[in-house]
Amino acid sequence: MAVFTLSSDKQNTVSPLKDLYLFLSDFSNFKSILPEDKVENFTYTDDSCSFTIKGITAMSIRLVEKQPYEMLFFSSEGLSKFNFKLKVMFSGSIEKAGSCEIEMQGDLNPFILKMAEKSLLALVNSMSLKLSQLKIKTP
């Protein structure tokens, strides 16, 4: 097996970091950063979500750690051949727009990693870009 870490490009946000952190802490909102054309059957609870990546596999993601307004740490569950962790990091002043970055860590067969690496990097870049572009309206 090969341990890997893939980091998205750092993106400047349009919404305050505090609002993005709170938004993404609620699993009902997690779907908004996933690629719409690749995800179906999205369901969520207070601390996890499940969905199917079209034509590939069903998966569950659980929130395992929070560092208020700086980091959210998610872990996949129930995948037999590929478990991964997602770390969403925020930097800057929490009351203002700042930057966000998503990091994926996992362990894959080296041959499969070579084939999947480009797609996985595109996924974390897409998620980071979508998160940065969210316009959150605070009440």
Secondary structure, 3 states (H helix, E strand, C coil): CEEEEEECCCEEEEEEHHHHHHHHHCHHHHHHHCCCCCEEEEEECCCEEEEEECCCEEEEEEEEEEECCCEEEEEEECCCCCCEEEEEEEECCCCCEEEEEEEEEEEECHHHHHHHHHHHHHHHHHHHHHHHHCCCCCC
